[in-house]
Amino acid sequence: MKLKSMPMILTLLLFVIGIFEFMMIFMKIEIPLSLVTTSIVSLVILSMCQFVEMCKIRKLVYPFIVIHFLLVMPSIEKIICNNTIFIGITVLSAIVTIIFLYKDFIISNKEKNMQN
């Protein structure tokens, strides 16, 4: 299997797993740990492939974002008794993540435009 086709297959797999996880959250069904583990491992492998291909260290941050939202945030919810503080932490995490993803998107587009 070529190195180019492996990231494409992993991207499609992660997209399908993400849709399943979103539907399960929306229907208030508990997500199986095996599904979360599969998505995290796939994301780590995909990030490593992109890092090797592009040599950009920011591609390694994506697994940590997923781990933060799928594993750390539920733990924080159990630790913090005040619902207002937890919502504040969640909103702040989402804003930071959106800013990072936006900046990464802009940088990637600039790099693609400079190559053409």
N, C-alpha and C positions, 0 to 999 in steps of 0.2 A: 504494500500500500504506500502510495506516495505521501510525502509530508504535507503537500498542499491539500490532498483530499481528506486527511485526518482532521484538521481543524474545521473543515466544512461539515463533516459528519457530526463532530462534537457540537458545533454551533446549532445544527438542526435538532440534535438530541436535547440540548439545553433549552431550546425554544419550546419543544414539545413538553418537556418536564416543567418548564415555567408556566405553561398554560394549565397543565394539570394541577400544579400547586396553587395557582391563582383561583381556579375553579373550586378547589377543596377549601381554601380560605373563605371564599365568597359563600359557599354552602355550609360553612362552619363545621367542616369535617376535619378531624385531626390528621395532620400530614404524617405519614409513616416515617420513621427515622431512616429507613433504608432509602427512601426517595430523597430526603434531604442530603444524606451522605452521598448518594449517586450524583446529585447536582453539584455538590461542593467539589467532589473529586474530579468530575468532568470539567468544571470551571478552572480548577487548578491546572489540569493538563492542558486545557485550551490556552490559558494565560501563559503557560511555559512555552507552548508552541509559538504564540505570538511574540513572546519576548525573544525567543531564538531567531525568529524571522526578522523582526524589526529592531532588535537590540534597544528597546525602550523600556526602562524599568517601571514606568507608570502602568504598564500592562499587568504587572504582578499585584496591583492593588485590588483588582476586581474580586478575587476570592475572599479577601478580607472584608469587603463590603457585604458580600452574601453571608459570610459567617456572622458578621455583626448583626444583621437584621434577622437571620433565622435562628441563631443560637444565643447571642448575647442579650438581645432585647427581651426575649421571654424570661431570661434569668433576672434581668434588671426589674422586670415587672413583678416578679415574685419577691424580690428584696425590698422594693420601695412600696410602702403602704399607701402613700398619698398619690391618688390618681392624677392630680393636676401636675405634679412634678414629672410623673412618667410621660404624660402627654407632651410636656415641654421638651423632655429629652428626646422623644420620638420625632417631634417636629424639627428640632435642631439637627438631629442626625439626618433626617431627610433633606433638609436644606443644604447641609454640608455635602452630602452625596450628590445632589443635583448640581451644585456648583462645580464639584470635581468632574463629573461626567460632561458638563457643558464645556469646561476648559479643555478636557481631553479631546472632545469632539472638534473643537475649534483648532487645536494644535494639529490633529490628524488631517483635517481638511487643508490647512495651510501647507503641510508636508506633501500632500497629494497634488496640490496645485503647483507647488514648486517643481515637482518631478515632471509635470507636463509641460 
